[in-house]
Amino acid sequence: MIFLPGLFLSVFNTQMFVAPISKYHKAFQSILIYYKPIFNLVFPATCIHCRRELLPEEPYVCWCCEAGFKHTGFENQKVPTPLDQLFWGRALVNQTFALLYFQKGSATQSILHELKYGHKPQLGIIMGRKIAEAFFLNSRGQTIDVLIPVPTHHKKKFVRGYNQSEKIAQGISKVTNIPIDNGFIFKRKQTESQTKKTKAERWSNVSGGFRQGAQNENKYKHIAIVDDVITTGATLEALIKEIKQVYPMIEISIFAVAMAK
Ligand SMILES: [Zn+2]
C-alpha cells in the first residue's frame, strides 16, 4: 500500500529521476536534465504542505509555510530544554537538539510524512543541514565522533528506497564533516515473540544487535544518534540503554528534526 503511492509520487518528482540512477545510465540522465525545465513546465513542483506552485529557489516548502515553522530555539537556550527534560531519569544523554516543534496539521508534519513515505530523500538532507546550521553555530558538538542514524528494518528501507534518519545524518555531515556509521547498530529481524512487543521494547530485545566486532573495541567516545521525530522518547530510551549496556562509558547526544510539543 505504501509502495504504490510512493511510485506514483516519484513519477512527478524530477529529483527522483535525476539523482539515484546508476552510472550505466549517464546518457539517460543527461536527457532527463536537458528536458527537466520542460518537465517542470508540464508538472510544476508544488509545496508539500499547501500545494502552492513553488518558485525555483523554494525546495519542497514555499516561503509562506516555512515562515510558519515552529522553531524550538533550543540552540540559544541556556537552561535545560524540554527535550533534555524528556530524558531525565530515563536515559543519560549528553546534548539533545530538535529543530522544530511537531504539531498535527502543520508544515512540519507534512515534511516528516513526505520524508518517510513520499520518496523525497533530498528533503532529509535539507533538514539535516538546517539542524547542523542551527546547533553547531555556537561551537557546540565539537567532541562528537560520529553520527548514528536510527536504523530501520531492511524491508522498510527497501520499500521506501532509503532510511530517512540516514538522509538527515547526511545533511548534518555535509555541514560538519562528522562521519556517519550505519553499521554501529542495526535492527534485528522481527521475530514472532517480538511482534507482541511495543516498538520501543523491540530495541531492548536486540541484545547482540551490534555487529560482530563492534563489541570488542569501541572506537567512539561520543556518538550522536539521529532521528526524524521524537514523541515519547521511548524508542530512543530503549536504544540508549541497549548501547550503554555494551559501552557504559560512551557519551550519547541526540539530534532530531522535530519533537512533539
Ligand atoms: Zn506552502
Boltz pocket constraint, residues with backbone or C-beta under 6 A from the ligand:
constraints:
  - pocket:
      binder: B
      contacts: [[A, 47], [A, 48], [A, 49], [A, 50], [A, 51], [A, 52], [A, 61], [A, 62], [A, 63], [A, 64], [A, 65], [A, 66]]
      max_distance: 6.0
